Amino acid sequence: MATDKLRLDKYLWAIRLYKTRSQAAEACDKGKVKYQGHAAKAAKTVQVNDEYEVKTEQKKWLIKVTGLLHNRVQYSDAINYYIDLTPAEEIERIQFQAATFHTGKRLSKQGRPTKKNKRDIDEFLGGGIGV
C-alpha cells in the first residue's frame, strides 16, 4: 500500500519532535538525525522498529518507531507512535539544566540598594547631607 510509506521529516514533525516539517527536514540536512550511526536524509522511508538518534534544541533523543503517523496529532496521542530510549544520563542532564535555569528575577536582598540603603552607605562613607 502507498500509505505505508512515510518520509522521516514528516514522521518527526507528526510525533512532535519538531515544531514544523521544514525544521525537521533542516535537522536531517544538518546531520542531527542519525539512523544506525549515519546521517539520515529527510526523504528516508520510516519503518516500524527503526531506531533514530535525534538532536533537538532541548535534548538528544533516542527513539524507536512503534507505528507510522501521517498527520500531526496532540502530544498525548503522538507518544503512542514511538518509544523513548533516551539514556538516563541525558535525562539527568536536562533535569539539572532545568533546576539551574535562571528566571531573570533578582533574588531578595540583592541588586540595587533601596533608598534607605543608599542613605546608610552615604552616611558610612561620610558623604551625608550636612557635611
C-alpha positions as CSV (number, residue, x, y, z in Angstrom):
1,M,0.0,0.0,0.0
2,A,1.2,3.5,-0.7
3,T,0.1,4.7,2.7
4,D,2.7,2.6,4.3
5,K,5.4,4.9,3.0
6,L,6.3,7.8,5.3
7,R,9.1,10.3,5.0
8,L,11.4,10.8,8.0
9,D,10.9,14.6,8.2
10,K,7.1,14.1,8.2
11,Y,7.3,11.5,10.9
12,L,9.5,13.6,13.2
13,W,7.1,16.5,12.7
14,A,4.0,14.3,13.3
15,I,5.3,12.9,16.6
16,R,6.1,16.5,17.7
17,L,9.9,16.4,18.0
18,Y,10.0,19.4,15.7
19,K,7.5,22.3,15.5
20,T,7.5,22.4,11.7
21,R,8.2,20.0,9.0
22,S,10.7,22.3,7.5
23,Q,12.6,22.3,10.8
24,A,12.6,18.5,10.8
25,A,13.9,18.5,7.2
26,E,16.6,21.0,8.1
27,A,17.7,18.9,11.0
28,C,18.1,15.9,8.7
29,D,20.1,18.0,6.2
30,K,22.4,19.2,9.0
31,G,23.1,15.7,10.2
32,K,21.2,16.0,13.5
33,V,19.1,12.9,12.8
34,K,21.0,9.6,12.6
35,Y,20.0,6.1,11.6
36,Q,22.4,3.3,12.5
37,G,25.1,5.8,13.2
38,H,24.9,7.6,9.8
39,A,23.1,10.8,8.9
40,A,19.6,10.2,7.7
41,K,18.1,12.1,4.9
42,A,14.7,13.8,5.2
43,A,13.3,11.6,2.4
44,K,14.2,8.3,4.0
45,T,11.3,5.9,4.4
46,V,10.4,5.2,8.0
47,Q,9.8,1.6,9.0
48,V,8.3,0.2,12.3
49,N,11.1,-0.9,14.7
50,D,13.7,1.6,13.2
51,E,15.8,3.4,15.8
52,Y,16.8,7.1,15.3
53,E,19.1,9.3,17.2
54,V,17.6,12.9,17.1
55,K,19.2,16.1,18.4
56,T,16.7,18.9,19.1
57,E,17.4,22.2,20.9
58,Q,16.2,20.7,24.2
59,K,17.7,17.3,24.2
60,K,19.2,14.3,22.4
61,W,16.5,11.7,21.8
62,L,16.9,8.0,21.0
63,I,13.6,6.8,19.7
64,K,12.2,3.5,18.4
65,V,9.3,3.7,15.9
66,T,6.3,1.7,17.0
67,G,3.8,3.0,14.4
68,L,3.6,5.3,11.4
69,L,1.8,8.6,12.0
70,H,1.0,10.5,8.8
71,N,-0.7,13.6,10.4
72,R,0.3,15.7,13.4
73,V,-1.8,14.9,16.4
74,Q,-1.9,16.1,20.0
75,Y,1.1,15.1,22.2
76,S,-0.9,12.5,24.3
77,D,-1.7,10.6,21.1
78,A,1.7,11.1,19.4
79,I,3.7,9.4,22.2
80,N,2.0,6.1,21.3
81,Y,3.9,6.0,18.0
82,Y,7.4,5.8,19.4
83,I,9.3,4.5,22.4
84,D,11.7,7.0,24.1
85,L,15.0,5.1,24.6
86,T,17.0,8.2,25.7
87,P,19.8,7.2,28.1
88,A,19.3,8.1,31.8
89,E,22.4,10.4,31.8
90,E,20.8,12.6,29.2
91,I,17.6,12.9,31.1
92,E,19.5,13.7,34.3
93,R,21.5,16.4,32.4
94,I,18.2,18.0,31.2
95,Q,16.7,17.9,34.8
96,F,19.9,19.5,36.1
97,Q,19.8,22.3,33.5
98,A,16.1,22.9,34.3
99,A,16.9,23.1,38.0
100,T,19.6,25.7,37.5
101,F,17.7,27.8,34.9
102,H,17.9,31.5,35.7
103,T,14.5,33.1,35.8
104,G,15.7,36.6,35.4
105,K,14.2,37.8,38.6
106,R,16.6,39.2,41.2
107,L,17.0,37.3,44.4
108,S,15.8,39.1,47.5
109,K,18.3,41.3,49.3
110,Q,20.4,41.6,46.2
111,G,20.6,44.0,43.3
112,R,20.1,47.8,43.6
113,P,20.1,49.3,47.0
114,T,17.0,50.8,48.4
115,K,16.7,54.5,49.3
116,K,17.4,53.6,52.9
117,N,20.4,51.5,51.9
118,K,21.8,54.5,49.9
119,R,21.4,56.8,52.9
120,D,23.2,54.3,55.1
121,I,26.0,53.9,52.6
122,D,26.4,57.7,52.2
123,E,26.5,58.2,56.0
124,F,29.1,55.4,56.3
125,L,31.3,57.0,53.7
126,G,30.9,60.4,55.2
127,G,29.1,61.9,52.2
128,G,25.8,62.5,54.0
129,I,23.8,65.8,53.8
130,G,25.0,68.5,56.1
131,V,28.7,67.7,55.9
